[in-house]
Amino acid sequence: MSRRYITTAIDYPNAAPHMGHVLEKVLADVVVRWFRLCGDAVRFQIGTDEHGTKIQRTAEKEGISPKQLVDRNVPLFEDLYQRLSISYDKFIRTSDERGHYPTVQELWRRLAKAGVLEKRTYTGLYCSGCERFMTKRDLLGGKCPNHQVEPEKVTEENWFLKMSEYGEELKNLLTKDWDGEKYRIVPQFRENETLSLIDQGLEDVSFSRPKSSLEWGIPVPGDDEQIMYVWCDALTNYISGLGYFTGREEREWWDKPAVVTHVIGKDIARFHALIWPLMLQKAGVRLPDELLIHGFLTSEGEKMSKSLGNVVVPDDVLEKFKGNPDPLRFYLSHEVPVGRDGDFSWDRFKKLYDAALRNKLGNLLNRVLVLLHKEGGRLAIPTGDPQRKEIVRHWDAFAEQMDVYEVSNAISAHPMAIVEGGNLRMDEKKPWTLSGKEKVEVLSAIAEMLRHIGLMLLPFIPDTAYRISKQLNIPYAEEMLKKDFIITKAMKQWGGVQDWGSVGQPEILFAPLEDE
């Protein structure tokens, strides 16, 4: 059994959660559920990044305090993730003075002691949307590429992290294995992008803001007129959630042989690939093992924008499916290759739901169960079925792809391919024209295919996987949604559940969508 600590970026609660948040959390949850099913001990942490200029300015506009703003908005994130079946173990808030502040302040002290912080006056271009200073080469047409606004010109006295001195050192961390300290970036092309940034030359990073411009944040130890900037505050959540540098440490989730994986978006990849490892190394904390980077989600081929009127609201998607999160989880897992941008299209969504989930999967299950009940509901899975070897091959390839985060390939090439095979067998064998033992064996073989489909779909669409197994009357069905449920070697074999002798009652797995 391995020990894994998997985190996502913490979300900025200046407004309600959006589809970008959903994409990241679903990806991370699929990965987490997979490793749990493999028998690994997994700790899954998400949370909210609650300090900074955007929060302060939004609160001022609304005439409330920053604390009131985050306390109002954070529950929106927690509620959405629960409705999306995100199986996190810890939700961290950076405004938690007891749980977060002590680790952050001690990390700052360690960085100061290591000599990597320097206080000086600086004039730069500041994007409040990104919460960071930008260089001219970061801009497109003089504007921030993420927010399409010109950054403000700001002159301040700040503390800086002296990144410019450590380019070669960071390059070594990304390219060489120093006693297990190599920081792996997935997918590979994202690592190449990071190395390119180092080759262009790194600049020092603003690490604090004057209290006169930012009051809402963690004070710098020994300098009460400065407030910590996002990097030391937000990035440190990954270890403050484990109680680092306090009497509540859970270091077993960070120290070797645990595997530490950060799941984050491409827009903050450089900070996790450069600033974070430098901070950890200089503070005497080992590096994470992996950085899993995902792309953006567009809408009908365009960047989601309120001005374009194409913003997809997560609640609207859930409402369309009567609160069932699985169609959305399936769409994102199936349609968005990890590391690449994906597109949210209502037309594609509806077609995929109808074709793949409702017609191919749902109808296959229903037809098999109805026909089996006409024969008494008993099973007789043929031991010499041609699928016997195919199922083993599918499981081996599926596990190999899931282990390296090829999520979209895994779901389409294995469980959904077996769905196609089941429908093809129904069409070829036409069991409704058969009788007796031959009919029962044909239907039982397809029921066994559906059993494997349910197990493979469990990381992606857990409630649907459970309902498939429940309708099939599989003995382990009631255990499937528990965090300690493990897919055993026997379960992955053809006919591997010896005490499964009959099927349950059919129910509609996916209802037809109501007309607009």
C-alpha positions as CSV (number, residue, x, y, z in Angstrom):
1,M,0.0,0.0,0.0
2,S,1.3,3.5,-1.0
3,R,0.5,6.7,0.8
4,R,-0.6,9.6,-1.4
5,Y,-1.3,13.3,-0.6
6,I,-3.2,15.0,-3.4
7,T,-4.1,18.6,-3.5
8,T,-5.7,21.1,-5.8
9,A,-5.2,24.8,-6.1
10,I,-7.1,26.7,-3.5
11,D,-10.0,28.8,-4.9
12,Y,-10.4,32.6,-4.8
13,P,-13.8,33.3,-3.2
14,N,-14.3,36.8,-4.4
15,A,-17.3,35.4,-6.3
16,A,-19.2,32.2,-6.7
17,P,-17.4,29.1,-8.1
18,H,-17.1,28.7,-11.9
19,M,-16.6,25.9,-14.3
20,G,-12.8,26.2,-14.2
21,H,-13.0,25.3,-10.5
22,V,-15.3,22.3,-11.4
23,L,-12.9,21.0,-14.1
24,E,-10.0,21.0,-11.6
25,K,-11.8,19.4,-8.7
26,V,-13.4,16.7,-10.9
27,L,-10.0,15.8,-12.4
28,A,-8.4,15.6,-8.9
29,D,-11.3,13.6,-7.5
30,V,-11.1,11.0,-10.4
31,V,-7.4,10.6,-9.6
32,V,-8.0,10.3,-5.9
33,R,-10.8,7.8,-6.2
34,W,-8.7,5.7,-8.5
35,F,-5.8,5.4,-6.1
36,R,-8.1,4.7,-3.2
37,L,-9.7,1.9,-5.3
38,C,-6.1,0.5,-5.9
39,G,-5.7,0.2,-2.1
40,D,-3.5,3.3,-1.5
41,A,-4.0,5.5,1.6
42,V,-5.0,8.9,0.2
43,R,-5.4,12.3,1.8
44,F,-7.2,14.8,-0.5
45,Q,-7.1,18.5,0.3
46,I,-8.9,21.4,-1.3
47,G,-9.7,24.9,0.0
48,T,-9.9,28.6,-0.5
49,D,-7.4,31.4,-0.8
50,E,-9.0,34.2,1.1
51,H,-6.6,37.1,1.3
52,G,-5.4,39.7,-1.1
53,T,-6.4,42.8,-3.1
54,K,-9.3,41.3,-5.0
55,I,-11.1,40.3,-1.9
56,Q,-10.4,43.6,-0.2
57,R,-11.6,45.7,-3.2
58,T,-14.7,43.5,-3.7
59,A,-15.6,43.8,-0.1
60,E,-15.1,47.6,-0.2
61,K,-17.5,47.8,-3.2
62,E,-20.1,45.9,-1.3
63,G,-19.7,47.8,1.9
64,I,-18.8,44.8,3.9
65,S,-15.6,43.6,5.5
66,P,-13.3,41.1,3.7
67,K,-14.0,38.6,6.5
68,Q,-17.8,38.9,5.9
69,L,-17.2,38.5,2.1
70,V,-15.3,35.3,2.4
71,D,-17.5,33.9,5.1
72,R,-20.5,34.4,2.8
73,N,-18.8,33.0,-0.3
74,V,-16.8,30.0,0.9
75,P,-19.9,27.9,1.8
76,L,-20.8,28.3,-1.9
77,F,-17.7,26.3,-2.8
78,E,-18.1,23.7,-0.1
79,D,-21.7,23.2,-1.1
80,L,-21.0,22.8,-4.8
81,Y,-18.2,20.4,-4.2
82,Q,-20.3,18.2,-2.0
83,R,-23.0,18.2,-4.7
84,L,-20.4,17.2,-7.3
85,S,-19.3,14.2,-5.1
86,I,-15.8,15.6,-4.6
87,S,-14.5,13.3,-1.9
88,Y,-12.0,15.6,-0.2
89,D,-10.7,14.8,3.3
90,K,-9.8,18.4,4.3
91,F,-11.0,21.8,3.2
92,I,-8.5,24.5,4.3
93,R,-9.2,28.2,4.6
94,T,-6.3,30.6,4.6
95,S,-8.2,33.0,6.9
96,D,-7.9,30.3,9.6
97,E,-5.6,32.0,12.1
98,R,-5.0,28.8,14.1
99,G,-4.7,26.3,11.4
100,H,-2.9,28.3,8.7
101,Y,-1.1,31.3,10.0
102,P,1.5,29.6,12.3
103,T,2.9,27.5,9.4
104,V,3.1,30.5,7.0
105,Q,4.8,32.7,9.5
106,E,7.4,30.1,10.4
107,L,8.1,29.4,6.7
108,W,8.7,33.2,6.2
109,R,11.1,33.2,9.2
110,R,13.0,30.2,7.6
111,L,13.2,32.0,4.2
112,A,14.5,35.1,5.9
113,K,17.1,33.1,7.8
114,A,18.2,31.4,4.6
115,G,18.9,34.9,3.0
116,V,16.5,34.6,0.1
117,L,14.3,37.6,1.1
118,E,15.3,41.2,0.5
119,K,13.4,44.4,1.2
120,R,13.6,47.2,-1.4
121,T,11.6,49.8,-3.3
122,Y,10.1,48.6,-6.6
123,T,8.1,50.1,-9.5
124,G,6.2,47.6,-11.5
125,L,3.1,46.6,-13.4
126,Y,0.5,45.1,-11.1
127,C,-2.6,43.1,-12.3
128,S,-5.1,42.9,-9.5
129,G,-6.9,40.1,-11.3
130,C,-3.8,37.9,-11.2
131,E,-2.7,39.3,-7.8
132,R,0.8,39.7,-9.1
133,F,3.3,42.0,-10.7
134,M,3.9,41.4,-14.4
135,T,6.7,42.1,-16.8
136,K,6.2,43.5,-20.2
137,R,6.9,40.1,-21.8
138,D,3.9,38.7,-19.8
139,L,1.6,41.1,-21.5
140,L,-0.2,40.9,-24.9
141,G,-0.8,44.2,-26.5
142,G,0.0,45.9,-23.2
143,K,-2.8,43.9,-21.4
144,C,-2.9,41.0,-19.1
145,P,-3.7,38.0,-21.3
146,N,-5.9,36.4,-18.6
147,H,-8.0,39.5,-17.8
148,Q,-7.7,41.7,-20.8
149,V,-6.9,44.8,-18.8
150,E,-3.8,47.0,-18.6
151,P,-2.0,46.5,-15.3
152,E,-1.5,49.4,-12.9
153,K,1.9,51.0,-12.5
154,V,2.7,50.7,-8.8
155,T,5.7,51.9,-6.8
156,E,6.1,50.3,-3.4
157,E,8.6,49.1,-0.8
158,N,8.2,45.3,-0.6
159,W,9.9,42.2,0.4
160,F,11.2,40.2,-2.5
161,L,12.1,36.5,-3.1
162,K,15.4,36.6,-4.9
163,M,14.4,34.2,-7.7
164,S,16.9,35.7,-10.1
165,E,19.8,34.0,-8.2
166,Y,18.5,30.5,-8.4
167,G,17.7,29.8,-12.1
168,E,20.3,27.0,-12.5
169,E,19.4,25.5,-9.2
170,L,15.7,25.3,-10.2
171,K,16.6,23.9,-13.6
172,N,18.4,21.1,-11.8
173,L,15.4,20.3,-9.7
174,L,13.3,19.9,-12.8
175,T,15.8,17.9,-14.8
176,K,17.9,15.8,-12.4
177,D,17.0,13.3,-9.8
178,W,18.8,14.5,-6.7
179,D,18.2,11.7,-4.2
180,G,14.5,11.5,-5.2
181,E,14.1,15.3,-5.2
182,K,13.3,15.6,-8.9
183,Y,10.0,17.5,-9.3
184,R,8.0,15.8,-12.1
185,I,5.7,18.0,-14.2
186,V,2.8,16.3,-16.1
187,P,2.3,16.5,-19.0
188,Q,5.8,16.7,-20.3
189,F,5.3,19.7,-22.6
190,R,4.4,21.8,-19.5
191,E,7.8,21.0,-18.0
192,N,9.4,22.2,-21.3
193,E,7.5,25.5,-20.9
194,T,8.8,25.9,-17.4
195,L,12.4,25.2,-18.5
196,S,12.0,27.8,-21.3
197,L,11.0,30.4,-18.6
198,I,14.2,29.7,-16.7
199,D,16.3,30.0,-19.9
200,Q,14.8,33.4,-20.5
201,G,16.0,34.5,-17.1
202,L,14.0,34.7,-13.8
203,E,13.1,38.0,-12.1
204,D,12.8,38.5,-8.3
205,V,9.2,38.1,-7.0
206,S,7.3,40.5,-4.9
207,F,6.6,38.7,-1.6
208,S,4.7,41.3,0.4
209,R,2.7,44.5,0.0
210,P,2.6,47.6,2.2
211,K,-0.2,47.7,4.7
212,S,-1.2,51.0,3.2
213,S,-2.2,49.2,0.0
214,L,-3.2,45.8,1.4
215,E,-4.6,45.3,4.9
216,W,-6.3,42.0,4.4
217,G,-3.7,39.3,4.9
218,I,-1.1,37.8,7.2
219,P,1.4,40.3,8.7
220,V,5.1,39.7,7.9
221,P,6.9,38.5,11.0
222,G,9.0,41.3,12.5
223,D,7.6,43.9,10.0
224,D,4.1,44.8,10.9
225,E,3.9,47.4,8.2
226,Q,4.1,44.7,5.5
227,I,1.4,42.1,4.6
228,M,2.4,38.8,3.1
229,Y,1.7,38.6,-0.6
230,V,-0.1,35.6,-2.2
231,W,2.9,33.3,-2.7
232,C,4.0,32.7,0.9
233,D,0.4,32.8,2.1
234,A,-1.5,30.7,-0.5
235,L,1.1,28.2,-1.6
236,T,1.9,27.2,2.0
237,N,-1.6,25.8,2.4
238,Y,-0.3,22.5,1.1
239,I,1.8,22.0,4.2
240,S,-0.2,24.1,6.7
241,G,-3.0,21.7,6.1
242,L,-0.7,19.1,7.5
243,G,0.2,21.3,10.5
244,Y,3.8,21.8,9.5
245,F,6.0,23.6,12.0
246,T,3.4,23.2,14.7
247,G,2.6,20.6,17.4
248,R,-0.1,19.1,15.0
249,E,2.2,17.8,12.3
250,E,1.1,15.0,10.0
251,R,4.4,14.7,8.2
252,E,3.7,11.1,7.1
253,W,1.6,12.5,4.3
254,W,4.5,14.7,3.0
255,D,7.7,12.8,3.9
256,K,9.0,9.9,1.8
257,P,7.8,7.4,0.8
258,A,4.5,9.3,0.5
259,V,3.8,10.6,-3.1
260,V,2.7,14.3,-3.1
261,T,0.8,15.5,-6.2
262,H,-0.5,19.1,-6.8
263,V,-3.3,19.4,-9.3
264,I,-3.4,22.9,-10.7
265,G,-4.3,25.0,-13.8
266,K,-1.8,26.1,-16.5
267,D,-2.2,29.8,-15.5
268,I,-0.5,29.2,-12.1
269,A,1.9,26.5,-13.3
270,R,5.0,28.7,-13.2
271,F,4.4,29.7,-9.6
272,H,4.1,26.0,-8.5
273,A,7.0,24.9,-10.7
274,L,9.4,27.7,-9.7
275,I,8.4,29.8,-6.6
276,W,7.1,26.9,-4.6
277,P,10.0,24.5,-4.9
278,L,12.5,27.3,-4.2
279,M,10.5,28.2,-1.1
280,L,10.5,24.6,0.2
281,Q,14.1,23.9,-0.6
282,K,15.3,27.1,1.2
283,A,13.0,26.3,4.2
284,G,14.5,22.8,4.5
285,V,11.3,21.0,3.4
286,R,11.4,18.3,0.8
287,L,9.8,19.0,-2.6
288,P,6.5,17.5,-3.8
289,D,6.8,14.6,-6.3
290,E,4.4,15.7,-9.1
291,L,2.7,18.7,-10.6
292,L,-0.3,17.7,-12.6
293,I,-1.3,20.6,-14.9
294,H,-4.7,20.9,-16.6
295,G,-5.8,23.4,-19.3
296,F,-8.6,25.9,-19.5
297,L,-12.3,25.2,-20.3
298,T,-13.8,27.3,-23.1
299,S,-17.4,27.7,-24.0
300,E,-18.5,26.8,-27.6
301,G,-14.9,27.4,-28.7
302,E,-14.6,30.8,-27.0
303,K,-13.1,31.9,-23.7
304,M,-15.9,32.2,-21.1
305,S,-16.7,35.8,-20.7
306,K,-19.6,37.7,-19.2
307,S,-19.3,40.3,-22.0
308,L,-19.8,37.5,-24.6
309,G,-22.6,36.0,-22.6
310,N,-21.2,32.5,-22.8
311,V,-20.4,31.8,-19.1
312,V,-21.5,28.3,-18.0
313,V,-22.8,28.3,-14.5
314,P,-22.2,25.0,-12.6
315,D,-25.6,25.2,-10.9
316,D,-27.3,25.5,-14.3
317,V,-25.7,22.2,-15.5
318,L,-26.6,20.4,-12.3
319,E,-30.2,21.7,-12.4
320,K,-30.6,20.3,-16.0
321,F,-29.8,16.9,-14.7
322,K,-32.0,17.2,-11.6
323,G,-28.9,17.6,-9.3
324,N,-27.2,14.5,-10.6
325,P,-23.4,15.4,-10.9
326,D,-22.5,12.3,-12.9
327,P,-23.3,13.6,-16.4
328,L,-21.1,16.7,-15.8
329,R,-18.3,14.5,-14.3
330,F,-18.6,12.2,-17.3
331,Y,-18.4,15.0,-19.8
332,L,-15.4,16.6,-18.3
333,S,-13.5,13.3,-17.9
334,H,-14.4,12.1,-21.4
335,E,-14.0,15.3,-23.3
336,V,-11.0,17.1,-21.8
337,P,-7.6,15.6,-22.3
338,V,-5.4,16.2,-19.2
339,G,-3.0,19.1,-19.9
340,R,-4.9,20.5,-22.8
341,D,-7.8,23.0,-23.1
342,G,-11.3,21.5,-23.4
343,D,-14.5,23.0,-24.6
344,F,-17.9,23.0,-23.0
345,S,-20.6,22.7,-25.6
346,W,-24.3,22.3,-24.7
347,D,-24.9,20.6,-28.0
348,R,-22.0,18.1,-27.5
349,F,-23.0,17.6,-23.9
350,K,-26.6,16.6,-24.8
351,K,-25.5,14.4,-27.6
352,L,-22.9,12.6,-25.4
353,Y,-25.5,12.2,-22.7
354,D,-28.1,10.7,-25.0
355,A,-25.8,8.6,-27.1
356,A,-23.2,7.3,-24.6
357,L,-24.9,7.4,-21.2
358,R,-28.7,7.0,-21.8
359,N,-28.8,4.9,-25.0
360,K,-25.7,2.8,-25.0
361,L,-25.1,2.3,-21.3
362,G,-28.5,2.8,-19.7
363,N,-30.5,0.9,-22.3
364,L,-27.9,-1.9,-22.4
365,L,-28.3,-2.4,-18.6
366,N,-32.1,-2.2,-18.8
367,R,-32.5,-4.6,-21.7
368,V,-30.2,-7.3,-20.1
369,L,-32.0,-7.1,-16.8
370,V,-35.5,-7.2,-18.3
371,L,-34.6,-10.3,-20.4
372,L,-32.9,-12.1,-17.5
373,H,-35.9,-11.6,-15.3
374,K,-38.1,-13.2,-17.9
375,E,-35.8,-16.3,-17.4
376,G,-36.1,-16.1,-13.6
377,G,-33.3,-13.7,-12.9
378,R,-30.6,-16.3,-12.3
379,L,-27.1,-16.0,-13.8
380,A,-24.9,-18.5,-15.6
381,I,-21.7,-16.7,-16.6
382,P,-20.0,-18.9,-19.3
383,T,-16.4,-19.6,-18.1
384,G,-15.0,-20.0,-21.6
385,D,-16.4,-16.7,-23.0
386,P,-14.2,-14.8,-25.5
387,Q,-14.4,-11.8,-23.2
388,R,-12.4,-13.6,-20.6
389,K,-9.0,-12.5,-21.9
390,E,-10.3,-9.2,-23.3
391,I,-11.4,-8.1,-19.8
392,V,-8.0,-8.8,-18.4
393,R,-6.4,-6.8,-21.2
394,H,-8.8,-3.9,-20.6
395,W,-8.0,-3.8,-16.9
396,D,-4.3,-3.9,-17.5
397,A,-4.4,-1.0,-20.0
398,F,-6.9,0.9,-18.0
399,A,-4.8,0.8,-14.9
400,E,-1.7,1.8,-16.8
401,Q,-3.4,4.9,-18.2
402,M,-5.0,5.9,-15.0
403,D,-1.7,5.6,-13.1
404,V,-0.2,8.2,-15.5
405,Y,-3.3,10.5,-15.5
406,E,-4.5,9.7,-19.0
407,V,-8.0,10.1,-17.8
408,S,-9.9,10.8,-21.0
409,N,-8.1,8.0,-22.9
410,A,-8.8,5.6,-20.0
411,I,-12.6,6.2,-19.8
412,S,-13.2,6.1,-23.6
413,A,-10.9,3.2,-24.5
414,H,-12.0,0.8,-21.7
415,P,-15.3,1.1,-19.9
416,M,-17.0,2.8,-22.8
417,A,-15.4,0.5,-25.3
418,I,-16.8,-2.5,-23.3
419,V,-20.2,-0.8,-23.4
420,E,-19.9,-0.7,-27.2
421,G,-18.9,-4.4,-27.1
422,G,-21.9,-5.3,-25.0
423,N,-24.3,-3.6,-27.4
424,L,-22.7,-5.2,-30.4
425,R,-23.1,-8.6,-28.7
426,M,-26.8,-7.9,-28.1
427,D,-27.2,-7.1,-31.7
428,E,-25.3,-10.1,-33.0
429,K,-26.7,-12.7,-30.6
430,K,-30.2,-11.4,-30.4
431,P,-30.9,-13.1,-27.1
432,W,-34.6,-12.3,-27.3
433,T,-34.8,-14.9,-30.1
434,L,-33.0,-17.6,-28.0
435,S,-34.3,-19.8,-25.2
436,G,-33.1,-21.9,-22.3
437,K,-29.5,-22.2,-21.3
438,E,-28.2,-20.5,-24.4
439,K,-30.3,-17.4,-23.8
440,V,-29.3,-17.2,-20.1
441,E,-25.6,-17.6,-20.9
442,V,-25.6,-14.8,-23.5
443,L,-27.3,-12.4,-21.1
444,S,-25.2,-13.4,-18.2
445,A,-22.0,-12.7,-20.2
446,I,-23.3,-9.2,-21.0
447,A,-24.2,-8.8,-17.3
448,E,-20.7,-9.7,-16.4
449,M,-19.4,-7.1,-18.9
450,L,-21.6,-4.5,-17.1
451,R,-20.1,-5.5,-13.8
452,H,-16.7,-4.6,-15.0
453,I,-18.0,-1.4,-16.6
454,G,-19.4,-0.4,-13.2
455,L,-16.1,-0.9,-11.5
456,M,-14.1,1.0,-14.1
457,L,-16.6,3.9,-14.1
458,L,-16.4,4.2,-10.3
459,P,-13.7,6.9,-10.2
460,F,-15.6,9.0,-12.8
461,I,-19.3,8.7,-12.1
462,P,-19.5,7.0,-8.6
463,D,-23.2,7.1,-8.1
464,T,-24.0,5.7,-11.5
465,A,-21.4,3.0,-11.0
466,Y,-23.0,2.1,-7.7
467,R,-26.5,2.0,-9.3
468,I,-25.3,-0.2,-12.1
469,S,-23.9,-2.6,-9.6
470,K,-27.0,-2.4,-7.3
471,Q,-29.3,-3.2,-10.2
472,L,-27.1,-6.1,-11.1
473,N,-27.4,-7.2,-7.5
474,I,-23.6,-7.6,-7.1
475,P,-22.7,-8.5,-3.5
476,Y,-20.2,-5.7,-3.0
477,A,-22.5,-2.9,-4.4
478,E,-23.3,-1.4,-1.1
479,E,-19.6,-1.1,-0.3
480,M,-18.6,0.8,-3.5
481,L,-19.1,4.3,-2.3
482,K,-17.1,3.9,0.9
483,K,-13.6,5.4,0.9
484,D,-12.0,2.1,2.0
485,F,-13.6,0.1,-0.9
486,I,-10.8,-1.6,-2.9
487,I,-11.1,-3.3,-6.3
488,T,-9.5,-6.7,-5.7
489,K,-7.6,-8.9,-8.2
490,A,-10.6,-11.3,-8.1
491,M,-13.0,-8.5,-9.0
492,K,-11.0,-7.8,-12.2
493,Q,-11.2,-11.4,-13.4
494,W,-14.0,-12.8,-15.7
495,G,-16.5,-14.4,-13.3
496,G,-14.5,-13.2,-10.4
497,V,-17.4,-12.8,-8.0
498,Q,-18.3,-16.3,-7.0
499,D,-21.3,-15.5,-4.8
500,W,-23.2,-13.5,-7.4
501,G,-26.0,-15.6,-8.6
502,S,-28.9,-13.4,-9.6
503,V,-29.8,-9.9,-10.8
504,G,-31.8,-7.2,-9.2
505,Q,-34.7,-5.1,-10.5
506,P,-34.1,-2.7,-13.5
507,E,-34.6,1.0,-13.1
508,I,-34.0,3.9,-15.5
509,L,-30.3,4.8,-15.2
510,F,-30.5,8.1,-17.1
511,A,-33.7,9.9,-17.7
512,P,-34.3,11.6,-21.1
513,L,-33.6,15.3,-21.0
514,E,-36.7,17.6,-20.9
515,D,-37.3,19.8,-23.9
516,E,-35.9,23.3,-23.5
